[in-house]
Amino acid sequence: MLAAVPTIEEPKGWESQAACRDGSGALTHLFFSEELQDIARAKRICAECPVIEPCLAGALERHEPWGVWGGQLILNGRILANKRRRGRPPKTPRPEDQLPVIPIPERLRATVGEAIGAA
């Protein structure tokens, strides 16, 4: 008797409309990277996403440990206000180290006030 091959269920909710969902997982490394350029690219993908609000709300509700969710960089269930390279910061910030600012959706602003930190 042959073992059943596991299948991956297709999302039925808002996840199916996410800009990061390419069906192959090729973009996953951008959303869970420590590199500022990767994080910036992930945030730019989120900026154009039609489901940015439920993505961010879900990540905060689940207390996601890390990654870019709904256009925001999250660490330990909190939105990071900023992130810099490891080591001593330069006297003059590098332009390539500036992460794009993606506004928090209006409906979520009141609920994320205490979920914002810095790293």
DOZA-733928 format. One record per residue: residue number from 1; residue in three letters; x, y, z of N, C-alpha, C, CB in turn. Coordinates in steps of 0.2 Angstrom, whole numbers. Last residue first. Glycine has a CB too. Layout:
REM DOZA-733928
seq = NUM type = ALA nxx = X nyy = Y nzz = Z caxx = X cayy = Y cazz = Z cxx = X cyy = Y czz = Z cbxx = X cbyy = Y cbzz = Z
...
***
This chain:
REM DOZA-733928
seq = 119 type = ALA nxx = 76 nyy = 243 nzz = 89 caxx = 81 cayy = 238 cazz = 89 cxx = 87 cyy = 241 czz = 85 cbxx = 80 cbyy = 231 cbzz = 86
seq = 118 type = ALA nxx = 61 nyy = 247 nzz = 97 caxx = 66 cayy = 249 cazz = 93 cxx = 72 cyy = 244 czz = 94 cbxx = 69 cbyy = 256 cbzz = 95
seq = 117 type = GLY nxx = 42 nyy = 245 nzz = 96 caxx = 49 cayy = 245 cazz = 100 cxx = 54 cyy = 248 czz = 95 cbxx = 50 cbyy = 239 cbzz = 103
seq = 116 type = ILE nxx = 25 nyy = 244 nzz = 98 caxx = 31 cayy = 247 cazz = 94 cxx = 37 cyy = 248 czz = 99 cbxx = 29 cbyy = 254 cbzz = 92
seq = 115 type = ALA nxx = 13 nyy = 241 nzz = 104 caxx = 17 cayy = 236 cazz = 101 cxx = 23 cyy = 238 czz = 97 cbxx = 12 cbyy = 232 cbzz = 97
seq = 114 type = GLU nxx = 6 nyy = 251 nzz = 109 caxx = 11 cayy = 248 cazz = 114 cxx = 14 cyy = 242 czz = 111 cbxx = 7 cbyy = 246 cbzz = 120
seq = 113 type = GLY nxx = -1 nyy = 255 nzz = 97 caxx = 3 cayy = 260 cazz = 101 cxx = 8 cyy = 257 czz = 105 cbxx = -1 cbyy = 264 cbzz = 105
seq = 112 type = VAL nxx = -9 nyy = 247 nzz = 90 caxx = -2 cayy = 245 cazz = 89 cxx = 2 cyy = 250 czz = 94 cbxx = 0 cbyy = 245 cbzz = 82
seq = 111 type = THR nxx = -22 nyy = 252 nzz = 91 caxx = -21 cayy = 245 cazz = 94 cxx = -13 cyy = 244 czz = 94 cbxx = -24 cbyy = 240 cbzz = 90
seq = 110 type = ALA nxx = -22 nyy = 264 nzz = 83 caxx = -24 cayy = 264 cazz = 90 cxx = -22 cyy = 257 czz = 94 cbxx = -31 cbyy = 265 cbzz = 91
seq = 109 type = ARG nxx = -19 nyy = 259 nzz = 70 caxx = -15 cayy = 264 cazz = 74 cxx = -16 cyy = 264 czz = 81 cbxx = -16 cbyy = 271 cbzz = 71
seq = 108 type = LEU nxx = -28 nyy = 252 nzz = 63 caxx = -24 cayy = 248 cazz = 67 cxx = -20 cyy = 253 czz = 72 cbxx = -19 cbyy = 243 cbzz = 64
seq = 107 type = ARG nxx = -35 nyy = 260 nzz = 54 caxx = -39 cayy = 256 cazz = 59 cxx = -35 cyy = 253 czz = 64 cbxx = -43 cbyy = 251 cbzz = 55
seq = 106 type = GLU nxx = -24 nyy = 265 nzz = 46 caxx = -28 cayy = 269 cazz = 51 cxx = -31 cyy = 265 czz = 56 cbxx = -33 cbyy = 274 cbzz = 47
seq = 105 type = PRO nxx = -9 nyy = 255 nzz = 44 caxx = -16 cayy = 257 cazz = 42 cxx = -20 cyy = 260 czz = 48 cbxx = -20 cbyy = 250 cbzz = 40
seq = 104 type = ILE nxx = 6 nyy = 263 nzz = 45 caxx = 2 cayy = 258 cazz = 49 cxx = -5 cyy = 260 czz = 47 cbxx = 3 cbyy = 258 cbzz = 56
seq = 103 type = PRO nxx = 16 nyy = 267 nzz = 31 caxx = 11 cayy = 269 cazz = 36 cxx = 7 cyy = 263 czz = 39 cbxx = 7 cbyy = 274 cbzz = 34
seq = 102 type = ILE nxx = 32 nyy = 263 nzz = 29 caxx = 26 cayy = 261 cazz = 27 cxx = 21 cyy = 262 czz = 32 cbxx = 25 cbyy = 253 cbzz = 25
seq = 101 type = VAL nxx = 47 nyy = 269 nzz = 24 caxx = 42 cayy = 270 cazz = 29 cxx = 35 cyy = 268 czz = 26 cbxx = 42 cbyy = 277 cbzz = 33
seq = 100 type = PRO nxx = 61 nyy = 259 nzz = 20 caxx = 55 cayy = 263 cazz = 18 cxx = 50 cyy = 263 czz = 24 cbxx = 52 cbyy = 260 cbzz = 12
seq = 99 type = LEU nxx = 77 nyy = 261 nzz = 28 caxx = 71 cayy = 257 cazz = 27 cxx = 65 cyy = 261 czz = 25 cbxx = 69 cbyy = 252 cbzz = 33
seq = 98 type = GLN nxx = 93 nyy = 265 nzz = 24 caxx = 86 cayy = 268 cazz = 26 cxx = 81 cyy = 264 czz = 24 cbxx = 86 cbyy = 275 cbzz = 23
seq = 97 type = ASP nxx = 105 nyy = 260 nzz = 19 caxx = 102 cayy = 258 cazz = 25 cxx = 96 cyy = 260 czz = 28 cbxx = 107 cbyy = 259 cbzz = 31
seq = 96 type = GLU nxx = 108 nyy = 268 nzz = 8 caxx = 106 cayy = 261 cazz = 7 cxx = 103 cyy = 258 czz = 13 cbxx = 111 cbyy = 257 cbzz = 4
seq = 95 type = PRO nxx = 113 nyy = 279 nzz = 14 caxx = 107 cayy = 280 cazz = 11 cxx = 104 cyy = 273 czz = 10 cbxx = 107 cbyy = 283 cbzz = 4
seq = 94 type = ARG nxx = 120 nyy = 279 nzz = 30 caxx = 121 cayy = 276 cazz = 23 cxx = 114 cyy = 277 czz = 20 cbxx = 124 cbyy = 269 cbzz = 23
seq = 93 type = PRO nxx = 123 nyy = 292 nzz = 41 caxx = 119 cayy = 286 cazz = 39 cxx = 119 cyy = 285 czz = 32 cbxx = 111 cbyy = 287 cbzz = 41
seq = 92 type = THR nxx = 138 nyy = 297 nzz = 48 caxx = 133 cayy = 299 cazz = 43 cxx = 129 cyy = 292 czz = 40 cbxx = 136 cbyy = 302 cbzz = 37
seq = 91 type = LYS nxx = 144 nyy = 289 nzz = 57 caxx = 142 cayy = 296 cazz = 59 cxx = 137 cyy = 298 czz = 54 cbxx = 149 cbyy = 300 cbzz = 58
seq = 90 type = PRO nxx = 137 nyy = 272 nzz = 58 caxx = 142 cayy = 277 cazz = 55 cxx = 139 cyy = 284 czz = 57 cbxx = 141 cbyy = 276 cbzz = 47
seq = 89 type = PRO nxx = 137 nyy = 262 nzz = 73 caxx = 133 cayy = 266 cazz = 68 cxx = 138 cyy = 271 czz = 65 cbxx = 127 cbyy = 269 cbzz = 71
seq = 88 type = ARG nxx = 145 nyy = 247 nzz = 76 caxx = 145 cayy = 254 cazz = 78 cxx = 142 cyy = 258 czz = 72 cbxx = 152 cbyy = 257 cbzz = 79
seq = 87 type = GLY nxx = 135 nyy = 232 nzz = 74 caxx = 141 cayy = 236 cazz = 75 cxx = 140 cyy = 243 czz = 76 cbxx = 146 cbyy = 235 cbzz = 69
seq = 86 type = ARG nxx = 123 nyy = 229 nzz = 62 caxx = 126 cayy = 227 cazz = 68 cxx = 133 cyy = 231 czz = 68 cbxx = 128 cbyy = 219 cbzz = 68
seq = 85 type = ARG nxx = 112 nyy = 242 nzz = 55 caxx = 117 cayy = 236 cazz = 55 cxx = 120 cyy = 235 czz = 61 cbxx = 122 cbyy = 238 cbzz = 50
seq = 84 type = ARG nxx = 95 nyy = 245 nzz = 63 caxx = 102 cayy = 247 cazz = 60 cxx = 106 cyy = 241 czz = 59 cbxx = 105 cbyy = 252 cbzz = 64
seq = 83 type = LYS nxx = 79 nyy = 250 nzz = 63 caxx = 84 cayy = 244 cazz = 63 cxx = 90 cyy = 247 czz = 60 cbxx = 81 cbyy = 238 cbzz = 59
seq = 82 type = ASN nxx = 64 nyy = 256 nzz = 71 caxx = 69 cayy = 257 cazz = 66 cxx = 74 cyy = 251 czz = 67 cbxx = 73 cbyy = 263 cbzz = 68
seq = 81 type = ALA nxx = 52 nyy = 251 nzz = 77 caxx = 52 cayy = 258 cazz = 74 cxx = 58 cyy = 259 czz = 70 cbxx = 52 cbyy = 263 cbzz = 80
seq = 80 type = LEU nxx = 45 nyy = 236 nzz = 76 caxx = 52 cayy = 239 cazz = 77 cxx = 51 cyy = 246 czz = 73 cbxx = 58 cbyy = 235 cbzz = 74
seq = 79 type = ILE nxx = 31 nyy = 229 nzz = 84 caxx = 34 cayy = 233 cazz = 78 cxx = 40 cyy = 236 czz = 80 cbxx = 28 cbyy = 238 cbzz = 75
seq = 78 type = ARG nxx = 32 nyy = 213 nzz = 92 caxx = 32 cayy = 221 cazz = 92 cxx = 34 cyy = 224 czz = 86 cbxx = 35 cbyy = 223 cbzz = 98
seq = 77 type = GLY nxx = 35 nyy = 200 nzz = 93 caxx = 28 cayy = 202 cazz = 93 cxx = 27 cyy = 209 czz = 93 cbxx = 24 cbyy = 199 cbzz = 99
seq = 76 type = ASN nxx = 49 nyy = 199 nzz = 91 caxx = 45 cayy = 197 cazz = 97 cxx = 38 cyy = 200 czz = 98 cbxx = 50 cbyy = 199 cbzz = 103
seq = 75 type = LEU nxx = 48 nyy = 210 nzz = 78 caxx = 53 cayy = 206 cazz = 82 cxx = 49 cyy = 205 czz = 89 cbxx = 60 cbyy = 210 cbzz = 83
seq = 74 type = ILE nxx = 44 nyy = 216 nzz = 62 caxx = 42 cayy = 214 cazz = 69 cxx = 47 cyy = 209 czz = 72 cbxx = 35 cbyy = 210 cbzz = 68
seq = 73 type = LEU nxx = 42 nyy = 229 nzz = 51 caxx = 47 cayy = 224 cazz = 54 cxx = 45 cyy = 222 czz = 61 cbxx = 54 cbyy = 227 cbzz = 53
seq = 72 type = GLN nxx = 28 nyy = 230 nzz = 40 caxx = 31 cayy = 232 cazz = 47 cxx = 36 cyy = 227 czz = 48 cbxx = 26 cbyy = 234 cbzz = 52
seq = 71 type = GLY nxx = 20 nyy = 226 nzz = 30 caxx = 24 cayy = 232 cazz = 29 cxx = 28 cyy = 234 czz = 35 cbxx = 20 cbyy = 237 cbzz = 27
seq = 70 type = GLY nxx = 14 nyy = 214 nzz = 35 caxx = 10 cayy = 220 cazz = 34 cxx = 14 cyy = 226 czz = 33 cbxx = 5 cbyy = 221 cbzz = 39
seq = 69 type = TRP nxx = 29 nyy = 209 nzz = 41 caxx = 22 cayy = 207 cazz = 41 cxx = 18 cyy = 214 czz = 40 cbxx = 20 cbyy = 204 cbzz = 47
seq = 68 type = VAL nxx = 45 nyy = 203 nzz = 42 caxx = 41 cayy = 208 cazz = 39 cxx = 34 cyy = 206 czz = 38 cbxx = 44 cbyy = 211 cbzz = 32
seq = 67 type = GLY nxx = 51 nyy = 195 nzz = 57 caxx = 49 cayy = 195 cazz = 50 cxx = 46 cyy = 202 czz = 48 cbxx = 45 cbyy = 190 cbzz = 48
seq = 66 type = TRP nxx = 46 nyy = 186 nzz = 72 caxx = 51 cayy = 190 cazz = 68 cxx = 48 cyy = 190 czz = 61 cbxx = 58 cbyy = 188 cbzz = 69
seq = 65 type = PRO nxx = 36 nyy = 180 nzz = 80 caxx = 42 cayy = 181 cazz = 83 cxx = 47 cyy = 186 czz = 79 cbxx = 46 cbyy = 175 cbzz = 84
seq = 64 type = GLU nxx = 19 nyy = 187 nzz = 82 caxx = 24 cayy = 184 cazz = 77 cxx = 31 cyy = 185 czz = 80 cbxx = 24 cbyy = 186 cbzz = 70
seq = 63 type = HIS nxx = 7 nyy = 187 nzz = 89 caxx = 14 cayy = 189 cazz = 92 cxx = 19 cyy = 186 czz = 88 cbxx = 14 cbyy = 187 cbzz = 100
seq = 62 type = ARG nxx = -5 nyy = 186 nzz = 83 caxx = -1 cayy = 180 cazz = 85 cxx = 5 cyy = 181 czz = 88 cbxx = 0 cbyy = 176 cbzz = 78
seq = 61 type = GLU nxx = -8 nyy = 200 nzz = 82 caxx = -12 cayy = 196 cazz = 86 cxx = -9 cyy = 189 czz = 88 cbxx = -19 cbyy = 194 cbzz = 83
seq = 60 type = LEU nxx = 2 nyy = 204 nzz = 73 caxx = 2 cayy = 207 cazz = 80 cxx = -2 cyy = 202 czz = 85 cbxx = -1 cbyy = 214 cbzz = 80
seq = 59 type = ALA nxx = -2 nyy = 196 nzz = 62 caxx = 4 cayy = 195 cazz = 65 cxx = 5 cyy = 198 czz = 72 cbxx = 10 cbyy = 199 cbzz = 60
seq = 58 type = GLY nxx = -15 nyy = 201 nzz = 60 caxx = -14 cayy = 194 cazz = 61 cxx = -8 cyy = 193 czz = 65 cbxx = -15 cbyy = 190 cbzz = 55
seq = 57 type = ALA nxx = -12 nyy = 215 nzz = 56 caxx = -17 cayy = 213 cazz = 62 cxx = -16 cyy = 206 czz = 64 cbxx = -24 cbyy = 215 cbzz = 60
seq = 56 type = LEU nxx = -5 nyy = 213 nzz = 44 caxx = -2 cayy = 216 cazz = 50 cxx = -6 cyy = 214 czz = 57 cbxx = -1 cbyy = 223 cbzz = 50
seq = 55 type = CYS nxx = -15 nyy = 207 nzz = 36 caxx = -8 cayy = 204 cazz = 37 cxx = -5 cyy = 206 czz = 44 cbxx = -4 cbyy = 205 cbzz = 31
seq = 54 type = PRO nxx = -25 nyy = 216 nzz = 36 caxx = -26 cayy = 210 cazz = 39 cxx = -20 cyy = 206 czz = 41 cbxx = -31 cbyy = 205 cbzz = 35
seq = 53 type = GLU nxx = -17 nyy = 227 nzz = 29 caxx = -20 cayy = 228 cazz = 35 cxx = -22 cyy = 221 czz = 39 cbxx = -27 cbyy = 231 cbzz = 34
seq = 52 type = ILE nxx = -13 nyy = 222 nzz = 16 caxx = -8 cayy = 224 cazz = 21 cxx = -11 cyy = 224 czz = 28 cbxx = -5 cbyy = 231 cbzz = 19
seq = 51 type = VAL nxx = -19 nyy = 217 nzz = 4 caxx = -21 cayy = 214 cazz = 11 cxx = -16 cyy = 216 czz = 16 cbxx = -22 cbyy = 207 cbzz = 10
seq = 50 type = PRO nxx = -13 nyy = 222 nzz = -7 caxx = -20 cayy = 224 cazz = -6 cxx = -22 cyy = 222 czz = 1 cbxx = -24 cbyy = 221 cbzz = -11
seq = 49 type = CYS nxx = 3 nyy = 229 nzz = -8 caxx = -1 cayy = 223 cazz = -6 cxx = -8 cyy = 225 czz = -4 cbxx = 2 cbyy = 219 cbzz = -1
seq = 48 type = GLU nxx = 13 nyy = 238 nzz = -9 caxx = 9 cayy = 238 cazz = -14 cxx = 3 cyy = 232 czz = -13 cbxx = 13 cbyy = 236 cbzz = -21
seq = 47 type = ALA nxx = 20 nyy = 237 nzz = 3 caxx = 17 cayy = 243 cazz = 2 cxx = 12 cyy = 243 czz = -4 cbxx = 23 cbyy = 248 cbzz = 0
seq = 46 type = CYS nxx = 26 nyy = 224 nzz = 2 caxx = 20 cayy = 225 cazz = 6 cxx = 17 cyy = 232 czz = 5 cbxx = 22 cbyy = 225 cbzz = 13
seq = 45 type = ILE nxx = 37 nyy = 227 nzz = -6 caxx = 32 cayy = 223 cazz = -9 cxx = 25 cyy = 223 czz = -5 cbxx = 34 cbyy = 215 cbzz = -8
seq = 44 type = ARG nxx = 44 nyy = 235 nzz = 3 caxx = 41 cayy = 238 cazz = -4 cxx = 36 cyy = 234 czz = -7 cbxx = 47 cbyy = 240 cbzz = -9
seq = 43 type = LYS nxx = 48 nyy = 226 nzz = 12 caxx = 43 cayy = 232 cazz = 14 cxx = 40 cyy = 235 czz = 8 cbxx = 47 cbyy = 237 cbzz = 18
seq = 42 type = ALA nxx = 57 nyy = 218 nzz = 5 caxx = 50 cayy = 215 cazz = 7 cxx = 45 cyy = 221 czz = 9 cbxx = 52 cbyy = 211 cbzz = 14
seq = 41 type = ARG nxx = 67 nyy = 228 nzz = 3 caxx = 63 cayy = 225 cazz = -3 cxx = 56 cyy = 222 czz = -1 cbxx = 68 cbyy = 220 cbzz = -7
seq = 40 type = ALA nxx = 71 nyy = 230 nzz = 16 caxx = 68 cayy = 236 cazz = 12 cxx = 64 cyy = 233 czz = 6 cbxx = 74 cbyy = 240 cbzz = 10
seq = 39 type = ILE nxx = 76 nyy = 217 nzz = 19 caxx = 70 cayy = 220 cazz = 23 cxx = 67 cyy = 226 czz = 19 cbxx = 72 cbyy = 222 cbzz = 30
seq = 38 type = ASP nxx = 87 nyy = 217 nzz = 10 caxx = 81 cayy = 212 cazz = 10 cxx = 75 cyy = 215 czz = 13 cbxx = 83 cbyy = 205 cbzz = 12
seq = 37 type = GLN nxx = 94 nyy = 227 nzz = 16 caxx = 92 cayy = 228 cazz = 9 cxx = 86 cyy = 223 czz = 7 cbxx = 98 cbyy = 226 cbzz = 4
seq = 36 type = LEU nxx = 97 nyy = 223 nzz = 29 caxx = 93 cayy = 229 cazz = 28 cxx = 90 cyy = 229 czz = 21 cbxx = 97 cbyy = 235 cbzz = 29
seq = 35 type = GLU nxx = 96 nyy = 206 nzz = 33 caxx = 100 cayy = 211 cazz = 29 cxx = 95 cyy = 217 czz = 28 cbxx = 102 cbyy = 208 cbzz = 22
seq = 34 type = GLU nxx = 90 nyy = 196 nzz = 40 caxx = 93 cayy = 201 cazz = 44 cxx = 96 cyy = 207 czz = 40 cbxx = 98 cbyy = 198 cbzz = 48
seq = 33 type = SER nxx = 74 nyy = 190 nzz = 33 caxx = 81 cayy = 191 cazz = 33 cxx = 83 cyy = 196 czz = 38 cbxx = 83 cbyy = 194 cbzz = 26
seq = 32 type = PHE nxx = 61 nyy = 186 nzz = 30 caxx = 64 cayy = 184 cazz = 36 cxx = 71 cyy = 185 czz = 36 cbxx = 62 cbyy = 177 cbzz = 37
seq = 31 type = PHE nxx = 57 nyy = 191 nzz = 18 caxx = 53 cayy = 193 cazz = 23 cxx = 56 cyy = 191 czz = 30 cbxx = 46 cbyy = 190 cbzz = 22
seq = 30 type = LEU nxx = 67 nyy = 185 nzz = 9 caxx = 66 cayy = 193 cazz = 10 cxx = 63 cyy = 195 czz = 16 cbxx = 63 cbyy = 196 cbzz = 4
seq = 29 type = HIS nxx = 64 nyy = 172 nzz = 9 caxx = 70 cayy = 174 cazz = 12 cxx = 70 cyy = 182 czz = 13 cbxx = 76 cbyy = 172 cbzz = 8
seq = 28 type = THR nxx = 51 nyy = 171 nzz = 2 caxx = 52 cayy = 170 cazz = 9 cxx = 58 cyy = 173 czz = 12 cbxx = 51 cbyy = 163 cbzz = 11
seq = 27 type = LEU nxx = 51 nyy = 171 nzz = -12 caxx = 51 cayy = 177 cazz = -8 cxx = 52 cyy = 177 czz = -1 cbxx = 45 cbyy = 182 cbzz = -10
seq = 26 type = ALA nxx = 48 nyy = 158 nzz = -15 caxx = 55 cayy = 161 cazz = -18 cxx = 56 cyy = 168 czz = -14 cbxx = 54 cbyy = 162 cbzz = -25
seq = 25 type = GLY nxx = 37 nyy = 150 nzz = -14 caxx = 41 cayy = 152 cazz = -8 cxx = 47 cyy = 156 czz = -9 cbxx = 42 cbyy = 146 cbzz = -4
seq = 24 type = SER nxx = 29 nyy = 148 nzz = -24 caxx = 35 cayy = 144 cazz = -24 cxx = 39 cyy = 145 czz = -17 cbxx = 39 cbyy = 145 cbzz = -30
seq = 23 type = GLY nxx = 18 nyy = 157 nzz = -23 caxx = 16 cayy = 149 cazz = -24 cxx = 23 cyy = 145 czz = -24 cbxx = 13 cbyy = 149 cbzz = -31
seq = 22 type = ASP nxx = 19 nyy = 169 nzz = -19 caxx = 21 cayy = 168 cazz = -26 cxx = 20 cyy = 160 czz = -28 cbxx = 28 cbyy = 170 cbzz = -28
seq = 21 type = ARG nxx = 14 nyy = 181 nzz = -9 caxx = 12 cayy = 174 cazz = -11 cxx = 13 cyy = 172 czz = -18 cbxx = 5 cbyy = 172 cbzz = -9
seq = 20 type = CYS nxx = 15 nyy = 194 nzz = -7 caxx = 21 cayy = 190 cazz = -6 cxx = 20 cyy = 182 czz = -8 cbxx = 23 cbyy = 190 cbzz = 2
seq = 19 type = ALA nxx = 3 nyy = 199 nzz = -9 caxx = 8 cayy = 201 cazz = -14 cxx = 14 cyy = 196 czz = -13 cbxx = 10 cbyy = 208 cbzz = -14
seq = 18 type = ALA nxx = -12 nyy = 190 nzz = -5 caxx = -6 cayy = 193 cazz = -3 cxx = 0 cyy = 194 czz = -9 cbxx = -3 cbyy = 189 cbzz = 3
seq = 17 type = GLN nxx = -23 nyy = 183 nzz = -8 caxx = -22 cayy = 189 cazz = -12 cxx = -16 cyy = 192 czz = -10 cbxx = -28 cbyy = 194 cbzz = -10
seq = 16 type = SER nxx = -24 nyy = 172 nzz = 1 caxx = -23 cayy = 171 cazz = -6 cxx = -22 cyy = 177 czz = -11 cbxx = -29 cbyy = 167 cbzz = -9
seq = 15 type = GLU nxx = -26 nyy = 178 nzz = 13 caxx = -19 cayy = 176 cazz = 12 cxx = -18 cyy = 174 czz = 4 cbxx = -17 cbyy = 170 cbzz = 16
seq = 14 type = TRP nxx = -39 nyy = 180 nzz = 15 caxx = -36 cayy = 186 cazz = 12 cxx = -29 cyy = 184 czz = 10 cbxx = -35 cbyy = 191 cbzz = 17
seq = 13 type = GLY nxx = -44 nyy = 163 nzz = 13 caxx = -45 cayy = 170 cazz = 15 cxx = -41 cyy = 175 czz = 11 cbxx = -44 cbyy = 170 cbzz = 22
seq = 12 type = LYS nxx = -39 nyy = 151 nzz = 8 caxx = -46 cayy = 153 cazz = 6 cxx = -47 cyy = 160 czz = 8 cbxx = -51 cbyy = 148 cbzz = 9
seq = 11 type = PRO nxx = -24 nyy = 143 nzz = 2 caxx = -27 cayy = 148 cazz = 7 cxx = -34 cyy = 150 czz = 4 cbxx = -23 cbyy = 154 cbzz = 9
seq = 10 type = GLU nxx = -23 nyy = 126 nzz = -2 caxx = -23 cayy = 133 cazz = -4 cxx = -27 cyy = 138 czz = 1 cbxx = -26 cbyy = 134 cbzz = -11
seq = 9 type = GLU nxx = -14 nyy = 114 nzz = 7 caxx = -20 cayy = 117 cazz = 6 cxx = -19 cyy = 124 czz = 3 cbxx = -24 cbyy = 117 cbzz = 12
seq = 8 type = ILE nxx = -3 nyy = 102 nzz = 0 caxx = -3 cayy = 109 cazz = 4 cxx = -10 cyy = 112 czz = 2 cbxx = 3 cbyy = 113 cbzz = 1
seq = 7 type = THR nxx = -3 nyy = 85 nzz = 4 caxx = -5 cayy = 91 cazz = 0 cxx = -5 cyy = 97 czz = 4 cbxx = -12 cbyy = 90 cbzz = -4
seq = 6 type = PRO nxx = 6 nyy = 70 nzz = 5 caxx = 3 cayy = 76 cazz = 9 cxx = 2 cyy = 82 czz = 3 cbxx = 7 cbyy = 79 cbzz = 14
seq = 5 type = VAL nxx = 2 nyy = 55 nzz = -2 caxx = 6 cayy = 61 cazz = -3 cxx = 3 cyy = 67 czz = 1 cbxx = 8 cbyy = 62 cbzz = -10
seq = 4 type = ALA nxx = 0 nyy = 40 nzz = 7 caxx = -3 cayy = 46 cazz = 4 cxx = 2 cyy = 52 czz = 4 cbxx = -10 cbyy = 48 cbzz = 8
seq = 3 type = ALA nxx = 9 nyy = 26 nzz = 3 caxx = 7 cayy = 31 cazz = 8 cxx = 5 cyy = 37 czz = 4 cbxx = 14 cbyy = 33 cbzz = 12
seq = 2 type = LEU nxx = 3 nyy = 11 nzz = -4 caxx = 7 cayy = 17 cazz = -5 cxx = 4 cyy = 22 czz = 0 cbxx = 6 cbyy = 20 cbzz = -12
seq = 1 type = MET nxx = 4 nyy = -6 nzz = 0 caxx = 0 cayy = 0 cazz = 0 cxx = 4 cyy = 6 czz = 0 cbxx = -5 cbyy = 0 cbzz = 6
***
